[in-house]
């Protein structure tokens, strides 16, 4: 009797699983957002590792760069890009993820906002997940990927309804010219926290990857103050001969007005505009890719 019940339960489960798989395939369902920082990061990491080959461009960073959707780069010179902006994390984890593939991108864009932060408290869990059975199962069968969890699909749908991207629209332009803010001290570089970043950049360059630093908007409403001393990004750029894109300066030079969901993160419309601006600026600094 128990044996028959177990077989019945197993049969029902298999039917439901097959039905769920069919619906995912039929409607091309996948979540772009997760209901927690951890789930959002799992979606981005799994999606990158499941790509048939490494893209030409990868953007690594924190939740700031995580707001730049890969879809916003469509039909731009950066159409072949993956975004590994990880919530509550730093570019370091994204760089480790890159090494979990045999192939590498040709250009890695490194967000500068958290360069001086070192490792974060949640980073060890993300790094452990890179070798977990769950991630191996997701790579073997997309049905078990984080982007196809029912809770993530529901959350992603609700978020898109609440925060529409205003596809293709341009940011509002300020009626009066922005004035440069007065010079003031910047964050103090901490050499000890930059050691892992130095190692990661050196390893990428040794394998022929072009590394470029990118300053993204982080709550600014006007031009950022002139630096009175080198910040961490400038020291790293000088040491490794890296190009640096100040997307904030270009944004305000055009008179654009950013909009945020909080005190730091761009809303969907501004984030999409930032992605298109990055796609416009970055190729000119990097040059033709081999």
C-alpha positions as CSV (number, residue, x, y, z in Angstrom):
1,X,0.0,0.0,0.0
2,X,2.7,2.4,1.0
3,X,4.7,1.5,-2.1
4,X,1.7,2.2,-4.3
5,X,1.2,5.6,-2.6
6,X,4.8,6.5,-3.0
7,X,4.6,5.7,-6.7
8,X,1.5,7.8,-7.1
9,X,3.1,10.8,-5.4
10,X,6.2,10.4,-7.6
11,X,4.0,10.2,-10.7
12,X,2.1,13.3,-9.8
13,X,5.3,15.1,-9.0
14,X,6.8,14.2,-12.4
15,X,3.6,15.3,-14.2
16,X,3.6,18.7,-12.4
17,X,7.4,19.0,-13.1
18,X,6.8,18.3,-16.8
19,X,3.9,20.8,-16.9
20,X,6.0,23.5,-15.3
21,X,8.9,22.8,-17.7
22,X,6.5,23.1,-20.7
23,X,5.1,26.4,-19.4
24,X,8.5,27.9,-18.9
25,X,9.6,26.9,-22.5
26,X,6.2,27.9,-24.1
27,X,6.2,31.4,-22.6
28,X,10.0,31.9,-22.4
29,X,9.7,32.7,-18.6
30,X,12.7,33.7,-16.6
31,X,13.2,36.1,-13.8
32,X,15.5,39.1,-14.1
33,X,15.2,40.0,-10.4
34,X,15.3,38.0,-7.2
35,X,13.2,38.4,-4.1
36,X,16.4,38.9,-2.0
37,X,20.0,40.0,-2.7
38,X,21.1,36.4,-2.5
39,X,18.5,35.2,-5.1
40,X,19.3,38.2,-7.4
41,X,23.0,37.4,-7.3
42,X,22.4,33.7,-7.9
43,X,20.3,34.6,-11.0
44,X,23.1,36.7,-12.4
45,X,25.9,34.3,-11.6
46,X,24.0,31.2,-12.9
47,X,23.0,33.1,-16.1
48,X,26.6,34.0,-16.8
49,X,27.9,30.5,-16.2
50,X,25.3,29.0,-18.5
51,X,26.2,31.1,-21.5
52,X,27.5,28.9,-24.4
53,X,30.6,31.1,-24.6
54,X,31.9,34.1,-22.7
55,X,30.6,37.4,-24.0
56,X,33.0,40.1,-25.3
57,X,32.2,42.4,-22.4
58,X,31.4,41.9,-18.8
59,X,30.5,44.6,-16.2
60,X,31.4,43.6,-12.6
61,X,30.5,45.6,-9.5
62,X,27.9,46.1,-6.8
63,X,24.1,46.7,-6.9
64,X,24.8,50.0,-8.7
65,X,25.9,48.2,-11.9
66,X,23.4,45.5,-11.2
67,X,20.7,48.0,-12.1
68,X,22.0,48.1,-15.7
69,X,20.0,45.4,-17.4
70,X,21.7,43.4,-20.2
71,X,18.6,44.0,-22.3
72,X,19.3,47.8,-22.2
73,X,22.5,47.2,-24.2
74,X,20.6,45.6,-27.1
75,X,21.3,47.1,-30.5
76,X,24.4,48.9,-29.2
77,X,28.2,48.2,-29.6
78,X,27.9,46.5,-26.2
79,X,25.1,44.1,-27.2
80,X,27.4,41.2,-26.3
81,X,27.7,42.0,-22.6
82,X,26.9,40.2,-19.3
83,X,26.2,42.2,-16.1
84,X,27.7,40.8,-12.9
85,X,26.7,43.7,-10.6
86,X,26.1,41.8,-7.4
87,X,23.9,43.2,-4.6
88,X,25.7,43.9,-1.4
89,X,29.0,42.8,-3.0
90,X,32.0,44.2,-4.8
91,X,33.7,43.6,-8.2
92,X,35.9,41.0,-6.6
93,X,33.2,38.3,-6.6
94,X,32.4,39.0,-10.2
95,X,36.0,38.5,-11.1
96,X,36.1,35.2,-9.3
97,X,33.0,34.1,-11.2
98,X,34.8,34.9,-14.5
99,X,37.5,32.4,-13.6
100,X,35.0,29.6,-13.2
101,X,34.8,29.4,-17.0
102,X,37.6,28.2,-19.3
103,X,37.0,31.2,-21.6
104,X,37.2,34.9,-20.6
105,X,35.6,38.1,-21.9
106,X,37.8,40.4,-23.9
107,X,36.9,43.4,-21.8
108,X,36.0,43.6,-18.1
109,X,34.4,46.9,-17.0
110,X,34.9,47.3,-13.2
111,X,32.6,49.6,-11.3
112,X,34.6,51.8,-8.9
113,X,32.1,52.6,-6.2
114,X,33.1,49.6,-4.0
115,X,36.7,49.3,-5.1
116,X,37.9,50.3,-1.6
117,X,35.6,47.9,0.3
118,X,37.5,44.6,0.2
119,X,35.4,41.5,0.8
120,X,31.9,41.8,2.1
121,X,30.2,39.6,4.7
122,X,28.0,37.8,2.2
123,X,30.8,37.2,-0.3
124,X,31.9,33.8,1.2
125,X,28.4,32.3,0.7
126,X,28.4,33.4,-3.0
127,X,31.9,32.0,-3.5
128,X,30.9,28.7,-1.8
129,X,27.9,28.5,-4.1
130,X,30.2,28.4,-7.2
131,X,31.0,24.8,-6.3
132,X,27.7,23.8,-4.7
133,X,25.5,20.9,-5.9
134,X,22.7,23.3,-6.5
135,X,24.7,25.4,-8.9
136,X,25.9,22.3,-10.7
137,X,22.3,21.1,-11.1
138,X,21.2,24.5,-12.5
139,X,24.1,24.4,-15.0
140,X,23.0,20.9,-16.0
141,X,19.3,21.6,-16.3
142,X,18.0,25.2,-16.5
143,X,14.7,24.0,-14.9
144,X,16.5,24.2,-11.6
145,X,18.1,27.6,-12.2
146,X,17.3,30.5,-9.8
147,X,15.8,32.5,-12.6
148,X,13.0,29.9,-13.0
149,X,11.9,29.7,-9.3
150,X,8.2,30.5,-9.1
151,X,8.8,33.0,-6.3
152,X,11.5,34.8,-8.3
153,X,9.3,34.9,-11.4
154,X,6.4,36.4,-9.4
155,X,8.7,39.0,-7.8
156,X,10.3,39.9,-11.1
157,X,6.9,40.4,-12.7
158,X,5.7,42.6,-9.9
159,X,8.9,44.7,-9.9
160,X,8.7,45.3,-13.7
161,X,5.1,46.5,-13.3
162,X,6.0,48.8,-10.4
163,X,9.2,50.2,-12.0
164,X,8.8,50.3,-15.8
165,X,12.0,50.9,-17.8
166,X,10.6,53.6,-20.1
167,X,12.2,51.8,-23.0
168,X,14.4,53.9,-25.3
169,X,13.3,57.2,-23.6
170,X,16.0,59.8,-22.9
171,X,16.5,61.4,-19.5
172,X,14.9,64.7,-18.7
173,X,17.3,67.6,-19.5
174,X,18.0,70.3,-16.9
175,X,16.8,73.7,-18.0
176,X,19.9,75.4,-16.5
177,X,23.5,74.3,-16.8
178,X,24.9,72.2,-13.9
179,X,27.6,73.9,-11.9
180,X,30.7,72.0,-10.8
181,X,30.7,71.4,-7.1
182,X,33.6,72.8,-5.0
183,X,36.6,70.6,-4.5
184,X,36.7,68.4,-1.4
185,X,38.6,65.5,-0.1
186,X,37.7,62.0,-1.3
187,X,37.7,58.6,0.3
188,X,41.1,57.6,1.7
189,X,42.6,54.7,-0.2
190,X,43.2,51.6,2.0
191,X,46.1,49.6,0.4
192,X,45.3,46.5,2.5
193,X,41.8,46.2,1.1
194,X,43.0,46.7,-2.5
195,X,45.4,43.7,-2.4
196,X,42.8,41.2,-3.6
197,X,41.7,43.6,-6.3
198,X,45.3,44.1,-7.5
199,X,45.7,40.3,-7.8
200,X,42.5,39.8,-9.7
201,X,43.3,42.6,-12.2
202,X,46.8,41.3,-12.7
203,X,45.5,37.8,-13.3
204,X,43.0,39.1,-16.0
205,X,45.6,41.2,-17.7
206,X,48.0,38.2,-17.8
207,X,45.4,36.3,-19.8
208,X,45.0,39.2,-22.3
209,X,41.8,40.7,-20.9
210,X,41.4,44.5,-21.1
211,X,40.3,46.0,-17.8
212,X,38.5,49.4,-17.6
213,X,37.3,51.2,-14.6
214,X,33.8,52.8,-14.7
215,X,32.4,55.5,-12.4
216,X,28.6,55.1,-12.1
217,X,26.1,57.5,-10.7
218,X,25.4,56.8,-7.0
219,X,22.9,59.4,-5.8
220,X,24.5,62.5,-7.4
221,X,22.2,65.2,-8.6
222,X,24.9,67.3,-10.2
223,X,28.6,67.1,-11.1
224,X,30.8,65.4,-8.6
225,X,33.4,67.5,-6.7
226,X,36.9,67.8,-8.1
227,X,39.3,65.4,-6.4
228,X,41.9,66.9,-4.2
229,X,43.9,63.7,-4.1
230,X,44.0,60.4,-5.9
231,X,41.2,58.0,-5.0
232,X,41.5,54.2,-5.0
233,X,40.4,54.0,-8.6
234,X,43.0,56.5,-9.7
235,X,45.8,54.6,-7.9
236,X,44.7,51.3,-9.4
237,X,44.4,52.9,-12.9
238,X,48.0,54.3,-12.6
239,X,49.4,51.1,-11.3
240,X,48.0,48.9,-14.1
241,X,47.7,51.4,-16.9
242,X,43.9,51.1,-17.0
243,X,41.4,53.3,-18.8
244,X,38.7,55.0,-16.7
245,X,35.3,56.1,-17.8
246,X,33.6,58.7,-15.6
247,X,30.0,58.1,-16.6
248,X,28.8,60.7,-14.1
249,X,30.8,63.5,-15.7
250,X,29.5,62.6,-19.2
251,X,25.9,62.3,-17.9
252,X,25.9,65.8,-16.4
253,X,27.9,67.3,-19.3
254,X,24.8,66.5,-21.4
255,X,22.6,68.2,-18.9
256,X,20.7,65.0,-18.0
257,X,18.8,64.7,-14.8
258,X,19.0,61.3,-13.0
259,X,16.2,59.7,-11.1
260,X,16.7,57.3,-8.3
261,X,14.6,54.6,-6.4
262,X,16.4,55.6,-3.2
263,X,19.4,57.8,-2.2
264,X,21.8,55.8,-4.3
265,X,20.4,53.5,-7.0
266,X,19.1,54.6,-10.4
267,X,15.6,53.8,-11.3
268,X,14.9,51.6,-14.3
269,X,14.6,54.5,-16.8
270,X,17.8,56.2,-15.7
271,X,19.6,52.9,-15.4
272,X,18.7,52.0,-19.0
273,X,19.9,55.4,-20.1
274,X,23.2,54.9,-18.2
275,X,23.6,51.5,-20.0
276,X,23.2,53.1,-23.4
277,X,25.6,55.9,-22.5
278,X,28.2,53.4,-21.4
279,X,27.7,51.5,-24.7
280,X,28.3,54.8,-26.5
281,X,31.5,55.8,-24.6
282,X,33.3,52.5,-23.8
283,X,34.2,51.3,-27.3
284,X,36.0,54.6,-28.0
285,X,38.2,54.1,-25.0
286,X,38.9,50.4,-25.6
287,X,39.2,50.5,-29.4
288,X,38.5,47.6,-31.8
289,X,38.4,44.2,-30.2
290,X,40.6,41.5,-31.6
